Every structure is written in structure tokens, then in C-alpha cells.
Amino acid sequence: MVSCTLRLAGSILVLSLLLNAAGCGGPNTVPVSGTVTYKGTGVADVNVTFFGKDGVIGRASTDAQGRFGSVSWQKPGDGLPPGAYKVTITPKVTTPEPGSETYELQKGAPFPGKYRSSDLSDLTVNIAPGGPATVTLELKD
């Protein structure tokens, strides 16, 4: 009886290790990076948010040239599951000075306001399996 129980426990352990090695337990992700441009120029220091199905939300921020590194979904830089996404571009919020009680949005964002809303933005991307994916998000008037 003990021998049977040990064999069953060993089989379960081996099966568990094989499933874990095969990547079971969660969706595969694709590294996603890219550039945000407006009128041919990179849009610096903005938040890029990807809205997918089933509540998937990925985030990244652009650098001074409008480039963003790998999008973060569940952990930093993990990418996104393959699929269709609506994208918003929003100015970063400036942090207050110590002792100050005010927060301000970056004034005069250099792109049309429709990109700040997931209802109004016309930016969409399709992330294909296998990646990595590099996207160019061109903002238009």
C-alpha cells in the first residue's frame, strides 16, 4: 500500500513538473515595444496604455525620443498576451514638491486630446503570437 502511494505521489510530481516546464498555467506573452509619434516627432514622457479583452491592461512610458521599452502587464516588462488592443496616450502626472498639496497634469500636451480616452482613441494594435512586437503609434489630428 505504501509503495502504491509513493508511486502515485511520484507520478503527480513528475506530471506537475512537466506541465510547468511546458508553460501551462497562464497565457504566453509577447514582448511589446515601440514608438509614439506626432507629426513625425517622438512624443516624450507620456504613458502608453493597452486595453485588451478579459481585463488585460498593459502599460509603458516613453522616453525623451518617444520610445518605450517592453510593455508591462502582470510584472515589469513581461509583455502582453497575443490579441487586439485599444491604446491610449496620456501625459504623465508631475509629482508635487515636498510640502506642496497640488498635482498637475502636464499642460499643453503636444497631441490631440482624443488619445487620452479609451472611448475616443482610434489607436489599435494587434499583437501576434511568437513576437517580439514593435509598434509605431502615429497620432493624427
C-alpha positions as CSV (number, residue, x, y, z in Angstrom):
1,M,0.0,0.0,0.0
2,V,2.8,2.4,0.9
3,S,4.6,1.6,-2.4
4,C,1.5,2.4,-4.4
5,T,1.0,5.7,-2.6
6,L,4.7,6.7,-3.2
7,R,4.4,5.8,-6.9
8,L,1.2,7.9,-7.2
9,A,2.9,10.8,-5.4
10,G,6.0,10.5,-7.6
11,S,3.8,10.4,-10.8
12,I,1.9,13.5,-9.7
13,L,5.2,15.3,-9.0
14,V,6.6,14.4,-12.4
15,L,3.4,15.4,-14.2
16,S,3.4,18.7,-12.3
17,L,7.0,19.5,-13.3
18,L,6.3,18.6,-17.0
19,L,3.2,20.9,-17.1
20,N,5.2,23.7,-15.5
21,A,8.0,23.3,-18.0
22,A,5.6,23.3,-20.9
23,G,4.3,26.7,-19.8
24,C,0.9,25.6,-18.6
25,G,-0.8,27.7,-16.0
26,G,-1.0,31.1,-17.8
27,P,-1.2,32.8,-21.2
28,N,2.0,33.2,-23.2
29,T,3.1,36.8,-23.6
30,V,4.9,38.6,-26.3
31,P,7.4,41.4,-25.7
32,V,6.0,44.6,-27.0
33,S,8.0,47.8,-27.5
34,G,7.6,50.8,-29.8
35,T,7.4,54.5,-30.5
36,V,4.8,57.2,-30.2
37,T,5.0,60.0,-32.8
38,Y,3.0,63.1,-33.7
39,K,3.7,65.0,-36.9
40,G,6.9,62.9,-37.4
41,T,8.4,63.7,-34.0
42,G,8.6,61.3,-31.0
43,V,6.2,62.2,-28.2
44,A,8.3,62.3,-25.0
45,D,7.3,61.4,-21.4
46,V,3.8,60.0,-21.9
47,N,2.0,56.9,-20.6
48,V,1.0,54.3,-23.2
49,T,-1.8,52.0,-22.1
50,F,-3.0,48.9,-23.9
51,F,-6.6,47.7,-23.2
52,G,-7.3,44.1,-24.3
53,K,-10.0,41.6,-23.8
54,D,-10.7,39.9,-20.4
55,G,-9.4,42.9,-18.5
56,V,-5.8,42.8,-19.8
57,I,-4.2,46.2,-19.3
58,G,-0.5,46.8,-20.3
59,R,1.5,49.9,-19.6
60,A,4.6,51.6,-20.7
61,S,6.1,55.1,-20.7
62,T,8.0,56.9,-23.4
63,D,11.5,58.4,-23.1
64,A,12.7,61.7,-24.5
65,Q,12.6,60.4,-28.1
66,G,9.1,58.9,-27.8
67,R,10.3,55.3,-27.5
68,F,9.0,52.8,-25.0
69,G,10.5,49.5,-23.9
70,S,8.7,46.3,-23.2
71,V,5.1,46.8,-22.0
72,S,4.3,45.6,-18.5
73,W,1.2,43.6,-17.8
74,Q,1.4,41.4,-14.7
75,K,5.1,42.2,-13.8
76,P,7.6,44.7,-15.2
77,G,8.5,44.1,-18.8
78,D,6.5,40.8,-19.2
79,G,4.8,41.9,-22.5
80,L,1.2,41.2,-23.5
81,P,-0.9,38.1,-24.4
82,P,-1.5,38.0,-28.2
83,G,-4.7,39.7,-29.3
84,A,-6.3,43.1,-30.2
85,Y,-5.7,46.1,-28.1
86,K,-7.1,49.7,-27.9
87,V,-4.4,52.2,-27.0
88,T,-4.5,55.5,-25.1
89,I,-1.7,58.1,-24.7
90,T,-1.8,60.3,-21.6
91,P,0.5,62.9,-20.2
92,K,2.4,61.9,-17.1
93,V,1.4,63.5,-13.8
94,T,4.0,65.7,-12.2
95,T,4.8,64.9,-8.6
96,P,4.5,67.7,-6.1
97,E,7.4,69.2,-4.3
98,P,7.6,68.1,-0.6
99,G,5.1,70.1,1.4
100,S,3.0,71.0,-1.7
101,E,-0.5,69.8,-1.9
102,T,-1.1,70.2,-5.7
103,Y,-0.8,67.8,-8.6
104,E,-0.9,69.0,-12.1
105,L,-1.2,67.3,-15.5
106,Q,1.4,68.2,-18.0
107,K,0.0,71.4,-19.5
108,G,-0.4,71.7,-23.3
109,A,0.3,68.1,-24.2
110,P,1.6,68.2,-27.8
111,F,-1.0,65.9,-29.3
112,P,-4.9,65.8,-29.7
113,G,-6.9,65.1,-26.6
114,K,-8.8,62.2,-28.1
115,Y,-5.9,59.9,-27.4
116,R,-6.4,60.3,-23.7
117,S,-9.7,58.4,-23.7
118,S,-10.3,54.8,-24.5
119,D,-13.7,55.8,-25.8
120,L,-12.3,58.3,-28.3
121,S,-8.9,57.0,-29.2
122,D,-8.7,55.4,-32.6
123,L,-5.3,53.7,-31.9
124,T,-5.5,49.9,-32.1
125,V,-2.8,47.2,-32.4
126,N,-2.9,43.5,-32.9
127,I,-0.2,41.6,-31.1
128,A,0.6,38.3,-33.0
129,P,1.8,35.2,-31.2
130,G,5.5,34.4,-31.3
131,G,6.7,38.1,-31.1
132,P,8.5,40.2,-30.2
133,A,6.3,43.0,-31.5
134,T,7.5,46.5,-32.3
135,V,4.7,49.0,-32.8
136,T,4.6,52.6,-34.1
137,L,1.7,54.6,-32.7
138,E,1.3,57.6,-35.0
139,L,-1.0,60.3,-33.5
140,K,-3.0,62.3,-36.0
141,D,-5.2,65.4,-35.9
